[in-house]
Amino acid sequence: HPFVSSSRGDEAAGQGTMPRTIQYSEKYNDDMYEYRHVILPSEVARMCPKNKLLSETEWRNLGFQQSRGGEHYAIHKPEPHILLFRRPIGTDPLTGKVPENFKPRSANEQVVEAH
């Protein structure tokens, strides 16, 4: 896809401007999930549905390249061109199958810092 980059860091992306290619953060995690954020170039951001979490099919059709099982879980309103993804720790990256013993937090335990 013309907007995909394997580069992990674009200096312009760190300065609040939009990159020219899709940029992927390094993975980070808590006790339940592995997280990653994706920074979209303006051309891709314009094609992205607004105010809606994307299904895996939708984000793959936009050219995102991630292993299986990722969930677009939150929208960061101040920066809608930055998409937030997570998947349960231990998810099979080839099949997207979640570990059998995984139990998501209940709604009142959810911690979302992206407002």
N, C-alpha and C positions, 0 to 999 in steps of 0.2 A: 504494500500500500504506500502511496507517495508521501504520506504524512507520518509514517512510523519511523522512529529512530531507536536504535539500540543504546544510544547514549543515555547515561543516567543523570547527567548534569548539564544544563545549558545555563551559562552565566546570566543571560537575559531573563530566564525564568525566575531566577533567584532575586531579581531586582523588580519584580512586580509587573513585568511585561510578558506578553504571550510569546511562547516559543514558536519556531517555524515548523517543528515536528512534534509528534506526540511524545511527551516525556513521562517516564515512569520513575517514581521514587524507589528507594531501597525499601525492602520489606521491614516492618516493625511489628511487634506483637504485644499482647497482654497475656493473661493466663488462659484465654479461650480462643482468641482470634489472631490471625495473621492479617496485617493491614498493608495497604499500599495506596498511594494517591496517584492520579494520572492528570497531567496538565495538558490541555488541548490547545493546539494552534487555532487561530481565529477561523480558518477555513473549516475545520472540523467542528468547532464550537457552534458555528452557525447552523450546521446540519443536525445538531443534537437537540432532541425534544426538550422543551423548557419545563421546569417545575415538575419533573417526573423522574422517578428512579427507572433506570434502564434494565431490561432483562439481559441475560447473557447473549442471546441472539442479537439484540439491538446493539449492544456495545461491540460485539464482534463485527457486525455489518459496518460499523463506523471505522473499522481498521485497528481496533485495540488488539494487542497480542499479549495475552496472559494465559497461564495454565488454567485448566478447568476448575470450576467450583467457586469462582469469584462472584461476589454479590455487591452490586452498587447499592450501598446501604444508607447513604446520607447525601444531602445537597447542602453545600456551603454557600448560602445566599450571597454573601459579599463577593465571592469569587466563583460564579457558576461554571467557569471553564476548568475548574479543578474538581475532578470526580473522586469520591472516596469509596474504596473497595475493601472488602474483608472476606475471609473464609475461615472456617473452623480449623484450628491447628490439627494437623494430621490428615487433612483432606488429600485424597489421591490426586496429584496434579494431572494425570493422564485421563482419568475417568470423571473426576469431580465428586467421587463418592466420599461422603462425610463418614468419619469414624462411627462405628455402631454405638459407642458409649457417650457420644456427644449429646449434651443437653443444653440448649440455648437458655440464656437468662430469661426470666420472666419480664414482662413489660415494665414492672416497677423497679427492676434491677438494671435496666438499660442505662448506659452512660454514653451520651452523645455530646461531644464538645463542639461539634459544628452546628452553629445556629443559623 
